[in-house]
Amino acid sequence: MIRVKICGTTSWADAELAVEAGASMIGLNFYPKSPRYIASASAVEIVRQLPRRVQAVGVFVNESPERVRAIAQDLNLSAVQLHGDEMPEVVAQLAEFFPVIKAFQVRPGFPLEGLAKYRAAATFLLDGVAGGKRGGTGKSFDWKIAQRAARYGPIILAGGITPENVAEAIRVAQPFAIDVCSGVEAKPGKKDPAKVRALFEQVKALDKQIP
């Protein structure tokens, strides 16, 4: 089954729900301005209970490499996701210690060739854009762009993915993984069990169709 990251997780109840449904990754948002922000003290309780097969990914926005590294090491995170305007040098610096997911918001005319500057990143996450928000926007973009971006590295598709469109998103983008946040929420920071289960039902059904 395609890898699924459930992001913006703020409680063990929601993390457990995602794990039982089939999530490969749990996203923990350490950006203080996000409505899905989680403090390190709360995040560690989630990370400690995750089964080995599930990766804990820390999400950061324009944070200093030193603080990212400190939090990631303290919590024993599996990977870090840089969702701001981080330069290639910062990605390379952190990639010496953790797999780095470098996120980009895809605007009209997004220069795919710019991904080549971030060779140190393990994967690229492509997200939609809405105002000045940093992720969790619920806005999608042309999924064919993600398919073309795969020439530069593995792609995680994000932005406006829901149980209703996840199958089409995967068919068109053919990503390495998908990242879902607002599409399975009851409200920011709180997952909707019915939506989470419906999403995974669609993903599993599609997986059976792929030879």
C-alpha positions in Angstrom: 0.0 0.0 0.0 1.2 3.5 -0.7 2.7 5.2 2.3 0.3 7.5 4.1 1.4 10.3 6.5 -1.2 11.6 8.8 0.0 15.1 9.8 -1.0 17.6 12.4 -1.5 14.9 15.1 -1.9 16.4 18.6 -2.9 13.4 20.8 -2.2 9.7 21.2 -5.8 8.9 20.5 -5.5 10.4 17.0 -2.1 8.8 16.5 -3.5 5.4 17.5 -6.4 5.8 15.2 -4.1 6.6 12.3 -1.7 3.7 13.2 -4.6 1.2 13.4 -5.9 2.4 10.0 -2.6 1.8 8.4 -0.5 5.0 8.5 3.2 4.8 7.8 4.1 8.2 9.2 2.7 10.5 11.9 3.4 14.2 11.6 4.0 16.3 14.7 3.9 20.0 14.1 6.4 22.1 16.1 5.5 25.4 14.5 4.1 27.6 17.3 1.8 29.6 14.9 0.0 26.5 13.7 -3.4 25.5 15.1 -1.9 22.0 15.1 1.1 22.9 17.2 2.2 20.3 19.8 4.7 20.9 22.6 7.6 18.5 22.9 6.4 17.2 26.3 3.1 16.0 24.6 4.8 14.8 21.5 7.2 12.5 23.3 4.2 10.6 24.8 3.1 9.9 21.2 6.5 8.9 19.9 7.1 6.5 22.7 3.9 4.6 21.9 4.4 4.3 18.1 5.2 0.9 16.8 8.5 0.5 15.0 6.9 0.4 11.6 5.5 3.9 12.0 7.8 6.9 11.6 7.5 10.0 13.7 8.1 13.1 11.6 8.7 16.5 13.2 7.4 19.5 11.2 9.3 22.8 11.5 9.0 26.2 9.8 12.1 28.4 9.5 13.5 27.1 12.7 17.2 27.2 13.5 19.0 24.0 12.6 20.2 23.7 16.2 16.7 23.7 17.6 15.5 21.3 15.0 18.3 18.9 15.8 17.8 19.2 19.5 14.1 18.5 19.4 14.6 15.6 16.9 17.2 14.0 19.0 15.4 14.5 22.3 12.2 12.9 20.9 14.0 10.3 18.8 12.2 11.4 15.7 12.5 9.3 12.5 12.7 12.3 10.2 12.3 16.1 10.1 10.1 18.0 7.7 11.2 21.6 6.8 8.1 23.5 5.7 9.4 27.0 5.5 11.9 28.9 3.3 14.9 26.9 4.4 18.0 27.1 2.1 19.8 24.1 0.7 22.6 24.5 3.1 20.2 24.1 6.1 18.8 20.9 4.5 22.3 19.5 4.0 23.3 20.4 7.5 20.4 18.5 9.1 20.6 15.7 6.6 23.8 14.6 8.3 21.7 13.5 11.3 18.2 12.8 10.0 16.3 12.1 6.8 14.9 15.4 5.7 11.6 16.0 4.0 11.8 19.4 2.2 8.4 20.9 1.6 7.4 23.4 -1.1 4.2 25.2 -1.7 3.3 24.9 -5.3 2.3 28.2 -6.9 1.5 28.9 -10.5 4.8 28.7 -12.5 6.5 26.7 -9.7 10.1 26.0 -10.9 10.6 22.3 -10.6 14.2 22.6 -11.5 14.7 24.4 -8.2 14.4 21.0 -6.5 17.7 20.0 -7.8 19.4 22.4 -5.4 18.1 20.3 -2.5 20.0 17.1 -3.3 20.5 16.4 0.4 16.7 16.0 1.0 15.5 12.4 1.3 12.1 13.3 -0.1 10.2 16.4 -1.4 6.7 17.3 -0.2 4.6 19.3 -2.5 1.7 21.2 -0.9 -1.0 23.6 -2.0 -1.2 27.3 -1.2 -3.8 29.4 0.7 -3.0 32.8 2.0 0.0 32.9 4.3 -0.6 29.5 5.8 2.2 27.0 6.1 0.5 23.7 5.3 -2.9 22.3 6.4 -4.5 24.6 3.9 -6.9 22.1 2.3 -5.9 23.5 -1.1 -4.7 21.2 -3.8 -2.8 21.9 -7.0 -2.2 20.3 -10.4 -1.2 16.8 -9.4 0.5 16.3 -12.7 3.2 18.6 -11.4 4.0 16.1 -8.7 4.4 13.4 -11.3 6.9 15.5 -13.2 8.7 16.4 -10.0 9.6 12.8 -9.4 12.6 13.1 -11.7 14.3 15.0 -8.8 13.5 12.6 -6.0 10.7 10.8 -4.2 7.6 12.9 -3.9 5.1 13.2 -1.0 1.8 14.7 -2.3 -0.1 17.0 0.1 -2.7 19.6 -0.1 -6.5 19.1 -0.2 -6.4 15.3 -0.1 -9.6 13.8 1.2 -11.3 10.4 1.2 -13.3 11.5 -1.8 -10.3 12.4 -4.0 -7.4 10.4 -2.7 -7.7 7.6 -5.3 -7.6 10.1 -8.1 -4.7 12.0 -6.5 -2.7 8.8 -6.3 -3.5 7.8 -9.9 -2.5 11.1 -11.4 0.5 12.1 -9.2 1.9 8.6 -8.7 3.7 9.8 -5.5 6.0 8.0 -3.2 3.6 8.9 -0.4 0.6 11.1 0.5 0.3 13.5 3.4 -3.1 14.2 4.8 -4.1 16.7 7.4 -7.2 18.9 7.1 -8.9 16.3 4.8 -9.4 13.9 7.8 -10.1 16.4 10.5 -13.2 17.3 12.6 -11.4 20.6 13.4 -7.8 21.8 13.3 -5.7 19.4 15.4 -8.5 16.9 15.9 -9.0 13.9 13.6 -12.4 12.6 12.5 -12.3 8.8 12.9 -14.9 8.2 10.1 -12.8 10.3 7.7 -9.6 8.6 8.6 -11.0 5.2 8.1 -12.7 6.2 4.9 -9.4 7.5 3.5 -7.6 4.3 4.2 -10.4 2.2 2.8 -10.0 4.1 -0.5 -6.2 3.7 -0.5 -6.4 0.0 0.3 -9.0 -0.5 -2.5 -6.8 1.3 -5.0 -3.8 -0.8 -3.9 -5.6 -4.0 -4.7 -6.2 -2.7 -8.3 -2.5 -2.1 -8.8 -0.7 -5.2 -10.1 
